Amino acid sequence: MTLLVTGGAGFIGSAVVRLAVSQGRRVVNLDALTYAACLENLVEVAESPLYTFENSDIRDPEALARIFERHRPTAVMHLAAESHVDRSIDGPGIFVETNVTGTYNLLQSARAHWERLGRPAEFRFHHVSTDEVFGSLGTTGKFTEETPYAPNSPYSASKAASDHLVRAWHETYGLPVVMSNCSNNYGPYHFPEKLIPVVILNALAGREIPVYGSGENVRDWLYVEDHAEALLTVLERGRAGRSYNIGGENEATNLELVHKLCAILDRLKPWSRPYSTLIQHVSDRPGHDLRYAIDPTRIREELGWRPSVTLDEGLERTVRWYLENEDWWRALQERDGVGRRLGTA
C-alpha cells in the first residue's frame, strides 16, 4: 500500500502517519503547513525510507494532479481541514475554501487517478470527519451513522458539506470511499489552542483557566492514538460506501474535564495552591452545542475495533507529555491567535 495522507503534519494526521509508518506502510504526507501544522510531530519517521513529505495545498488542483501522478497512491486518507470552531466564527471563508473546495479538488484528483489505474475495487478514499456535523444532543441519546445532519457552526457546516460531496462521488462516479465521524480527540501533540492544552498550559503559567458558560457542555473524548488505529482499521476493512462513527466511550462535561486535569497537575506538578482556583467561567461562544456522544456499535461489530484508553488514563498520559515536551509547545505559542480568546463575534 502507498497511502496518501492529507494534513499529515496536524494533530490527528501526524498520529496516523507515525502509526502507519511503524506498521510498514509507505506514506506520502501532503500538508500545506498552515498555522496548526508542525513537522516536529513527525521527527520519529522523518528519516524513514517509507515516508515522503509533499508541501502542497488541497486548494491547488494542479499540484494535486502532479502528486497523484508522482506517487500513484493505492489509498487516500483525507484529514486536511480547518478545524477550530472559534476561528470559524471569526473567519468562515477559509473553512469553506479548505474544507469544501479543497475536498472537491481532492475527490476530482483521486477519481481521475483511480480511473487511470483501471478503477480497482481495492482502492480507497477515506474521508475523516467529525461528530459535530450531527448538531447537538440533549441529555440522552447518541449519534449513529443514520443521525440526520444539523451542523450549528461554520466549521461543522463546512465539514457536513464535504461529507456530502464524498458520498456523492461514491454514488455518482463509483469512487470507492469510506467515511468516519469522530468524537473530540486529545493526546500528545494537540495544538495549544484547543481546550485540553489550554487548560494545561494556562495552569502551568498561573493564568486564568477559561471555561465557556456553565461548563456543562458534554463531549465524548477519544485518545488520538486510539483514533489513528481506528482510522487505519476503517481504511483497510471498511466497506466501500459505508460510514463509521468512532467514539472514545468517555463522556464528561467540560467542567469535569478541567477539574480532572487540575487534579492531575496538582499531583504531578504541585503549585502554591490548587490549580482549580484558576478556573474562571467566561461568556459562552455563539452556537455552542450542548452535548456530543457517539454510538460506536457499527465499528465494534463490523470491524472489531473499540477504544483501549480510558479518559483518566489518557489525560494522565497527555499531562505527562506536555510536562516533558516544553520545547514543542513553547514554539507554537507564538503562532497567530494562540493564547487569546477567539470566536466571540
N, C-alpha and C positions, 0 to 999 in steps of 0.2 A: 504493500500500500504506500502511495505517496499522498499525504494528507496536506491540503492547503488550509491553513487556519487564518482567518481574518481577525485582526485585533489581538494577535498573539503576544503583544507586549503589555496588554492590560491585565487587570486583576485575575479574572476567570480564564482569559485566553492563555496567559503565561502558565497557569496551573495545568491546563490541558497540554500545552507544548512540553512542559517538563515531564509529565507523566507519559505522553505518547513516545517521546524520545527514549525514556528509560525502559519502555517496553519493546524497543527495537523498531519503531516505525520511522519512516522518512518523513520529515515535517518541513513544510515551507511556511514561514511566518510572514504574512502580509500585514503591515501596520503603517499607518500614516504618522505615527509618533506625535499625536496631539497631546494636550496638556496632561492627560491622565495616564499616558503610556510611560513605561520605564523599562529600558533594556537591561537594567540591573536585575530585574526579575528573572532573567534568563541566563545569568552567568554560568550556572552549572551545566548548561547544554550548549553554550555559545561556540565551543570548540569541537563539538561532536560532528563527525562526517555525515550524520543523519540530519543535521539541522542547517537550514538556509534562511536568511532574512532578506525580505524584499521591502524596502521603504517606499510604500506607494499608498494610494488613496482609492477607496472603492467608489469615490465620486468621479474617477478618471477612467472611462471605459477603454480608451486606447491602451493605457498601462495595464489594465486587467487582461486585455487580449494578449499582450506580449507575455505576461506572466503565465497564463494558461498554456500558451504555445511553448514556452521555455521549459516548464516543469511537468507538464502533462499529468496533473493530479488524477488519482482514481477516486478521491473523495474530497469534499469541501466541508469545513465546519465554519459557519458564519457567526462570529461573535462581535465583529467590529460594530460599535454603536456609540452614540452619545447616550449616557445612561443616568445622569444625575437629575432627579426631579426638580430640585431647586433651580438649577441652571436652566431647565426647560421653561420654567415660569418666566424668568428674566429674558431669555432669548430663544424662542421656539424655532426660529428659522433654521438654525444649524441642525436641529433634530430632524426636521423634515428632509433637509438635504442629505444628511448622512443615513438616517435610518430608513427612509422611504426611497429616495432616488438612488442612494448607494446600493441598497438591496436589489432594486430593479437592475442596475448595471451589472451586479454580480450574477444575478439569475440569467441575464442575457448572455454573459460571457460563459457561464457554466453550461448553459444549454447549447451554445454553439460548439463548445469543446466536446461535450457529450455526443453530439450528433456527428462530429468529425471522427470520434472513436468508434462509430457504428452503433450508438445508443445501447451500450452494455447495461444489462439489468442490474449488475452488481455495483454500478456507480451510485454514489450517494451525495446528496446535498443536504447537510444538516443545518437547519436554521435554529439558532438558540434565542429564546425569547423569555419573557417574564410573566409572572402571575398577575402583574398589575394590569394587564390587558382585560382582565375579567371584572375590574372595578372593585367595589368594596363589599365585604360581607358584614352581616350583623353579628350578634354574639354566638350564633350557631351556624352549622353548615361548613362545607369545604368546597373548594374549586375542583371540578372534574374536567376532563377533556371536552365534555359537552356543555360546560357552562357558557352561556351567551357572553359575548364581548360587551363591555361597558366601561371603556377607559375614561379616567377623570382628570388626567394631567396631559400637557402637551407631550411629555415623554411617553407615557403609556399609549396615547393615541398614535404616535408615530410607530411604536412597536406593533400595535394592533394592525396598522396599515401594512407593515412589512410582513406580518404573519399571513395576511390575506393574499398578498402578492405571491408568496411561496406556495400556498395552497393552490392558487390559480394556475401557476406554472406547472404544477403536477397534473391538475385536471385537464388543462387545455393542451399542453405540449407533451405530457407524459414524463417530464423530468422526474427521476426517482428521488423524492425528497423525504426526509423525516424532520419532525419538528419537536421541540421541547420547550416547556414553560416552567421556569424555576421559581422557587421562593427566595427570600433575601439571603445572599451569600455573605460569609465573613471568613476571616482567617489571615494567614501571613500575606504580605504584600498588598493589603487593602489600602486603596488610595486615601490619603488623610482627610478628604472632605466628607467621607461617609460616617454614619453615626458611631459605630464602634471605635474606629481610630480617633474620632473627635473626642470621645469620652476619655480614652486612654491618654491621649497627648495633652488635652486640656488639664486633666488631673495631674499629670507629671509636671506641668508648668505652673500649677497652683492657680489656674484660671477657672472662671465660671464654666460649669458643665451645663449647656443649654438643653432643656427638654421641651419639645414643642407642645403647647397646650397643656392638657392634664397629664399627658404621658400614658394615657390608657389605650392608645393605638396598639394593636396586636400584630405581630409578624411571626412567620414560621421561618426559623433560622437554619440555614444549610451550610455546613462547613465546606469551604471551597474545594478541598481535595476530594471529599466525597462527591461533590458535583462533577469534578473532572472525570472521575471513574464512571459516573452515571452517563455523562455525555459520550464517552467512548463506547460504552455498552450500547447506547441507543444507535450510535453511528454504525456499529458492526452488526447488531442483531435486530434493530428496529425494522418494522415492516414499512415498505415504501408507501407514502401517503398517510402514514399514521402519526399522531401526535402523542407525546408522553409528558405528563406532569411530574416534575421532580421536586420533592419536598424533603425537609430535614426532620419532619415529625417532632419539631421543637418549638412550640408556640410560647411566646412571652410578650407581655406589654413592654413598651419602650421604657417605662419607668422601672419595671422589674429588671430589665436587662441592664440598665445603668447602675442599679444597686448591686447587681451581681458583679459587674466589672469593678466597682469601687471596693467591694469586699475582697476581691482577688488582689487588687493593688494594695489594700491595707496589709495583706499578708506578705506579699512578695516585695513591696517597696514602701515600708511604713513611712508615714509623714507625721508632722506635728499634731495633726488632728485627723479624724476620719475623712476620707475623700468625699463621702456623700454630703458633707457640709458645703461642697462647692456646687451642688445641684441647684439650678435656677430654672423655674418654669418661665418660658418666653411665649410670645404670641405665636399661635399656630400658623402653619403655612396654608395658602389657599388650596382648596380641593383635597385636603389631607384624608386619605382613605382610612376608615376605622380599623378594618381587620382583613388580613390575608391568611388563608390556610389552604394547604394542598392536600388533596386525596391522592396518594401515590399508588393506589391499588393496581392500576394498569401496568406500570413499570415493574412492580413487585411480582405480579402474577405472570406476566408475559415474558419478562426478561430476567427475572430473578434478582433484581437489584433492590437494596434498601440501604439507608444511611447507616454508617458504622460509628459515627462520632456523636455523643450526646452534647447538649448545649453546654453543660458545666465543663465537660472535658475540653470542648472546642474553645470556649472562652479562656480557659486556663492556658492552653497552648498559644492562643493568639496574644494574650497579655505578655507571656514569656518571650514570644518572638519580638514584640515591639521593644521590650526592655533590652533585648540582646542585639537589636539592629538599629541603633540610634542614627548611625550614619545614613542609612537608607531613607528614613522618614524626614530627617532634618533637611536633606537636599530637596525634598519635594515641597516643603513648607513655603518655599519662595515662589512657587508657581501661582499663576493668576487665579485669584479667587479663594485660595486655600487660607483658612483661618478667619474668614469673615462671613457674616450671615448673607445668604443669597435667597432668592425666591420669595421676597416679601411684597412683590408687586400686587 
